[in-house]
């Protein structure tokens, strides 16, 4: 399933709402940690596409079916494709910066993430394993457990 995203910051909220509405048929309850993490990942990837490319994008979700939520192979995939061919590049964000940590958060929260060329642009994706042990909160993970990311931020352009 996919949603077309206009290059407008208001689209981030629409993308979160759309993703939440898709959870019901997947066997993922809206109030469980996986759902909350999924919505945060959608928000971060769509924000990066909208803010850093200024071009339309496509949000894609791959959710498990209701019969498979506990299966070991049940993986949730969030993918945002845009028409900018520029690769995600690390950048430093100062302690007072209000942005620039999106992909660092994705790295903390997702089981896997990456990007690949797609047509004239690229696709940035992340995956969550349905049966993974609950991950620590982004605040805890970013602030305490991942010193390698303390002074780095990533920009998806």
C-alpha positions as CSV (number, residue, x, y, z in Angstrom):
1,X,0.0,0.0,0.0
2,X,1.2,3.5,-0.7
3,X,0.5,7.2,-0.3
4,X,1.6,10.0,-2.5
5,X,3.2,12.8,-0.6
6,X,3.2,16.4,-1.8
7,X,6.3,18.6,-1.0
8,X,4.5,20.3,1.9
9,X,5.3,19.9,5.6
10,X,1.6,19.4,6.4
11,X,1.9,16.1,4.6
12,X,3.8,14.6,7.5
13,X,0.7,14.7,9.7
14,X,-1.4,13.2,6.9
15,X,1.2,10.4,6.4
16,X,1.1,9.6,10.1
17,X,-2.7,9.5,10.1
18,X,-2.7,7.3,7.0
19,X,-0.2,4.9,8.5
20,X,-2.3,4.6,11.7
21,X,-5.4,3.8,9.7
22,X,-3.6,0.9,8.0
23,X,-2.6,-0.8,11.3
24,X,-6.1,-2.1,12.1
25,X,-6.0,-4.8,9.3
26,X,-2.5,-5.9,10.1
27,X,-3.0,-7.3,13.6
28,X,-0.9,-4.5,15.1
29,X,-2.8,-2.7,17.9
30,X,-2.6,1.1,17.7
31,X,-1.4,1.4,21.3
32,X,1.3,-1.2,21.2
33,X,5.0,-0.1,21.1
34,X,5.5,-1.4,17.6
35,X,2.7,0.9,16.3
36,X,4.2,3.9,18.1
37,X,7.6,3.2,16.7
38,X,6.2,2.6,13.2
39,X,4.5,6.0,13.3
40,X,7.6,7.7,14.5
41,X,9.6,6.1,11.6
42,X,7.0,7.2,9.1
43,X,7.2,10.7,10.5
44,X,11.0,10.9,10.3
45,X,11.3,9.5,6.7
46,X,8.5,11.6,5.3
47,X,9.8,14.7,7.0
48,X,13.2,14.1,5.5
49,X,11.7,13.7,2.0
50,X,9.5,16.8,2.3
51,X,12.0,19.1,4.0
52,X,15.3,18.1,2.3
53,X,14.1,17.4,-1.3
54,X,11.2,19.8,-1.8
55,X,9.8,17.3,-4.2
56,X,6.9,14.8,-4.2
57,X,7.5,11.4,-2.6
58,X,5.7,8.1,-2.2
59,X,5.3,6.5,1.2
60,X,5.0,2.7,1.1
61,X,4.1,0.4,4.0
62,X,4.3,-3.4,4.1
63,X,2.5,-4.7,7.1
64,X,1.9,-8.3,8.2
65,X,-1.6,-9.7,7.7
66,X,-3.8,-10.3,10.8
67,X,-3.0,-14.0,10.8
68,X,0.8,-13.5,10.8
69,X,1.6,-10.9,13.5
70,X,3.5,-13.3,15.7
71,X,5.2,-15.2,12.9
72,X,9.1,-14.9,13.0
73,X,9.0,-13.7,9.4
74,X,6.5,-10.9,10.1
75,X,8.4,-7.7,9.3
76,X,7.0,-4.2,9.0
77,X,8.7,-2.1,6.2
78,X,8.4,1.6,5.8
79,X,9.8,3.1,2.6
80,X,9.8,6.6,1.2
81,X,10.8,7.1,-2.4
82,X,11.6,10.6,-3.8
83,X,13.0,12.0,-7.0
84,X,16.2,13.3,-5.6
85,X,19.2,11.1,-6.5
86,X,21.3,12.6,-3.7
87,X,22.3,10.0,-1.1
88,X,21.7,10.4,2.6
89,X,24.8,12.1,4.1
90,X,25.8,12.5,7.7
91,X,25.9,16.0,9.0
92,X,26.7,17.4,12.4
93,X,23.9,18.9,14.5
94,X,24.8,21.0,17.5
95,X,23.1,20.4,20.8
96,X,20.7,23.4,20.2
97,X,19.8,22.3,16.7
98,X,16.1,21.7,16.2
99,X,16.6,19.2,13.4
100,X,19.1,17.0,11.8
101,X,18.7,13.8,13.8
102,X,16.1,12.0,11.8
103,X,18.1,9.2,10.4
104,X,20.0,8.8,13.7
105,X,16.6,8.1,15.2
106,X,15.7,5.7,12.4
107,X,19.0,3.9,13.1
108,X,18.2,3.7,16.8
109,X,14.6,2.5,16.3
110,X,14.6,0.2,13.3
111,X,16.0,-3.3,13.1
112,X,17.4,-2.4,9.7
113,X,17.5,0.5,7.4
114,X,19.1,1.6,4.1
115,X,18.6,3.3,0.8
116,X,18.9,2.5,-2.8
117,X,18.6,4.2,-6.1
118,X,15.1,4.1,-7.6
119,X,14.4,5.4,-11.1
120,X,15.7,9.0,-11.2
121,X,15.7,9.2,-7.4
122,X,16.1,7.0,-4.4
123,X,14.2,5.0,-1.8
124,X,15.0,5.1,1.9
125,X,13.6,2.2,3.9
126,X,13.6,0.7,7.3
127,X,12.2,-2.5,8.8
128,X,10.9,-3.6,12.2
129,X,10.7,-7.3,13.1
130,X,7.3,-8.0,14.6
131,X,8.7,-10.4,17.1
132,X,11.7,-8.4,18.2
133,X,12.1,-7.6,21.9
134,X,10.8,-4.2,22.6
135,X,13.4,-1.6,21.9
136,X,14.3,1.2,24.3
137,X,12.7,4.6,23.7
138,X,14.4,6.9,21.2
139,X,15.2,9.4,23.9
140,X,16.9,6.8,26.0
141,X,18.7,5.2,23.1
142,X,19.9,8.4,21.6
143,X,20.8,10.1,24.8
144,X,22.5,7.3,26.7
145,X,23.3,4.2,24.6
146,X,24.6,5.4,21.3
147,X,27.6,7.6,21.9
148,X,28.7,7.2,18.3
149,X,25.7,9.3,17.2
150,X,26.0,12.0,19.8
151,X,27.5,14.7,17.5
152,X,26.2,13.3,14.2
153,X,23.0,13.8,12.5
154,X,21.9,12.4,9.1
155,X,20.2,14.3,6.4
156,X,18.3,12.4,3.7
157,X,18.4,14.5,0.5
